[in-house]
Amino acid sequence: MTDFLKEVLEKSIGKIEENISIKKYTTYKVGGICRALIYPKDATKLVDLLKLLRKYNIKYKILGNGSNLLFSDEEYSGVLIKLSSFDKLEITGTKIIVGAGYPLVKLSLIAARHSLAGLEFASGIPGTIGGAVFMNAGAYKSDMGYIVSEIKVITPDLKIITLTNSELDFHYRTSFLKKNPAYICIEATIKLKNGKKSEIEKVIKDRRERRLESQPLEYPSAGSVFRNPDEVPAGKLIEDLGLKGLAKGGAEVSKKHANFIINTNEAKAEDIRNLIIYVKDAVKKEYNINLKVEQEFVNWE
């Protein structure tokens, strides 16, 4: 790792943070130590970084806002990459070109200020554009698949190409990128519609108030733990089993919303994972429904 980091510095790839606590970069506020977190300056430097990672055979992960990840408390022996510098924003009419590191919530508010409708669903999703495209983030019966027309990616052979909406294979909480994680989104083109600013802002305000009333936003969490099955919302299944308030260590099934697991008291990553597995098994046993976990478990091997 020392020689690798030396080359990263020599090539001026971007800022390096060494021996960082992953807790600071995930919304669950759990995770072990990572040897290096790197912020590449641009797409060219990102390609240079990927070449070096291959040269030294070092594993890596792109880290957005850490809002859909559960890292273990063990040391992560690879490199984490943040695309914070990928913050381009261009608005032309109803078209937005935006970098993968741009915050989704911020973009939804800017779209509203420009009287652009279609991003209201995203006003409470605390991820980046790249992460949102990757998992096809959505809410209120809409998602990124409805508004993303194309994206720029770095391919596994380190070429920069464009993928269109039809090639991205968007479905409920998944996409081509999720099935092919060696492709890295660096930019997205979003198509919205003209709307009335006051009406768009009213929708955002109403949904914010609804979230505050129904979701445990005062605690660290990663949003909904399970995808909603066709039959009935996951939260209702969990609530009907009487699992609201169930705790393991510092992790708890939220009393406010049963599809949230919250970090109430310096939870360990293992507390959260054990609780997720317990709830999943309980629903399977009672209803014979196999809930799908929305969050990605990282560094548990």
Number of C-alpha atoms within 10 A of each C-alpha: 15 7 9 16 16 11 14 21 13 9 12 14 21 16 14 16 12 14 14 15 20 22 17 12 18 22 22 28 24 25 25 19 17 19 18 20 23 22 20 24 17 17 18 14 17 22 19 17 23 18 14 16 19 11 10 11 12 14 13 17 14 18 23 26 23 22 23 25 22 25 25 22 19 13 16 23 15 18 20 22 20 21 25 19 16 21 17 15 14 11 14 8 12 16 17 21 18 24 25 29 24 24 22 25 20 16 20 24 19 14 24 25 15 16 19 24 22 21 27 24 21 24 20 17 18 21 23 26 28 30 27 24 28 24 24 26 23 20 13 9 7 17 23 27 25 16 17 22 19 20 25 19 23 21 17 13 10 17 11 18 12 16 16 14 19 11 13 21 15 22 14 16 18 19 22 20 22 18 12 12 15 15 21 22 27 23 26 25 20 21 20 19 14 14 15 14 15 12 13 21 19 14 14 21 14 10 17 14 11 11 13 11 12 12 19 19 15 9 16 22 26 23 21 19 24 20 17 19 13 7 8 9 13 22 19 14 23 19 18 11 13 11 18 20 17 15 19 18 17 16 28 24 26 23 18 15 19 26 26 24 29 28 26 17 12 14 19 20 24 20 17 26 17 15 19 23 11 13 21 20 15 18 18 13 11 10 10 10 16 14 18 13 15 18 18 12 15 14 16 11 5
